[in-house]
C-alpha cells in the first residue's frame, strides 16, 4: 500500500501539519508518548519540560510519528501554560485526524518543586 507521506524519509525539520495514514483494520486505540517536549513559560520565558501522552480512537486515520515529533518540537520557542498546552494538542489532533475521541495528558516536570498535570479530552461531536 502506497502512502503520500511527505515528511517520512525526508530531512525536513519544519512542521507543517500532522500527516496521516489509513488506520489498520481492528485498531481501536492508539497511544503516543513523548518525554522530550519543551515549551517556554509564557511569563518568565524559562523553558519547561513536559511528558505528553496522546490517546486517541481512530476514525479512519492514524498519525505518522515523524510529523508528530516535529509538531511537538514546534513548541520549543512558544510560551504556553501547561493547561493550555493539552488543549492545543487535542484540537490539532481533532483537526487533522478527526478521531472519534482524543485525550491529551500533559505533565509539566517539576520546577520549583511543583509538577502540573493537565488533561484535555475531545470527542468528534465536540468539534
N, C-alpha and C positions, 0 to 999 in steps of 0.2 A: 504494500500500500504506500503510495507516494503522498507526502505532505508538502504544503507550501510554507515551510518554516524558513524564515529569513535569518534569524539570529543564530540558530543552532548550526554549528560548523563554520561560522564566520568569526572574524576577530572583532566584531562590534563591541564597544564598551558603553554605548549610549542606549538608554531605554527610550523606546517609543511607545510600545503597547505590549500587553500580555499576549503572546502568541498561544495558540491552542491547537489541539488535535482531537479527533473524534474519541469520545470515551469508549473504552473497550466494553464489549457486552458483559454484563454481570457486575461491573464495578459500581458499587453503590456509595462508597465513601472514600475520600482521598484526604490525607493529612500531610501538609508540608510544614517543616520546622526549620528555622534558622536561628542560631545564637550569635550571628556575626552582623547584626544590624545596628547602625548608629544613626543618630539624628542630633540636632542641636537643641539645647534648651532655648525656647523662644524668648526667655527673659535675660538669661546670662550669656547665651551664646556658647556655653560649655557643652562638650559632647556628652551624650547619654548613650548607654549601651542597652540593647534590648534583645530579648528572646521573643521571636514571633512564631506563633503556631496558627496555621490556617487550615481549618477543617471544612470541607465542602462536599455536598451531594451533587455530583454532576447531573446536568440535564442531558446535554448532548456532547459537551466539550470538557476536556481536561487541560490544565495549564502546562505549558512547556517550561521546564525548570530553569533554563538559562535566562529566559526573559523575566521569570520570577526573581531570580538573583539580581538581575540588572534593575528591576523595579525597586527591590528593597535597598539596593545600593544608592539609588537616586535620592534617598532621603538624607544622605550624609551632610549636605550643606544646607538643609532646610530646618527651620525651627518648628517643632510640634510638641504639644503636651502629649503624654502617653495616652490619655483618654481620647484625644482626637486622632491619634495615630491609628488605633484599631479601627475606627470608623472609616478613615480614608482608605485603608487597605480593603475592608469589606466592600465598600462602594465600588472600588476598582474591579474587584472580582465579579460583582453583580453586573457591572457594565460590560466587561469583556468576555466573561464565560457564561453569564446568565444561568448560574446553577439553581437547583431547587432550593438550596439553603447554603449559607456560609456563616461560619463563626470564626472570628479572628481574636485570638488572645495575645495581647502584647504585655510582656513583663519587663519593666524597666529594672535593670540591675541596680543594686543598692548604691546610692550616692548620698553621703552624709548619714548613713545608717538607715535610710528609708528605701524600700522597694515598693513599686506600684504595679498593680496588675489591672488591665482594662480589657473588657470583652465587648465586642460589637457583633451582633448576630442579625442577619437579614434573611428573609425568605423571598422567593420570587414574587409573591403578592405584595411585598413591601415596596418594591421598586417601581 
